[in-house]
Amino acid sequence: MGQYFRPGETVTTSIRDAATTFVGVPARTQTYRNLVYLAVAFPLGLAYFVGLTFGFSLGAGLAITVVGVPMLLATLAGSTLLTRVEAELANRLLGTSIHTRLPDASGGILDAVKRLVTDANTWIGVAYLFGKFVFGLVSFTALVSLLSAAGSMLVAPLTYSSAYYVGPHFGTLSVGPFESGRLVVNTFGRAVGVAVVGLVLALGSLHLLNALARVAGTVTEALLDVSEARDPSGDQNRSSADENECSADAGGATVDESASESESESESASDAN
């Protein structure tokens, strides 16, 4: 006999699940992995921006000399290694599944340089590394502003005094706890109320930061993943192999047909004799 639920019970269960999800965010290990990823995004992005700008600008400026072009190529090759670092970082901290590959050095230096320069994934990786600096600024601003605001409100019961102010200006409002447009926390009751608001802000901030990290993981996987499903060079190699196999099959069929014709002619000659 099936189990039936009243509509009210379904709504209550959904609300309970949503509340559990909202409140349980600090207990998830992935939350802290996401925070670590966001925290290191700015220093890494700054390092990428400085390194790539220096390499490309200096190489372009020295292009008329013997060291300019090698420096440009070295910067491109270094960017492919940095994208591997970014992919591994996202795999370990964000739980993505990004497949990368090292530059193909087979066939000599000239062929390797040609593949490096003409490979679209090389330039996508360069664009990603430059964009990491912008993302790092956004993540650093979000981390500092949200967590510092929530943290300062959470410790209000321990630090409140007549000189303790929380929150922005609200014009010249002077009603209740607001004096001269500021929220004045000078009693324990107000401090506890501020701490409760800070707890809600902290939980909401963690959800927002988790969402930012998920967006970063999705973008990183879309741009840096070079698995067989997305690797055009792999498709070309497989197409060439298929064409070679078809050619071999066609050649074999031609040989078989020729052999059959020769046998038929021999039998006809024997019958004539």
Order of alpha helices (4+ residues) and beta strands (2+ residues): alpha-alpha-alpha-alpha-alpha-alpha-beta-beta-beta-alpha-alpha
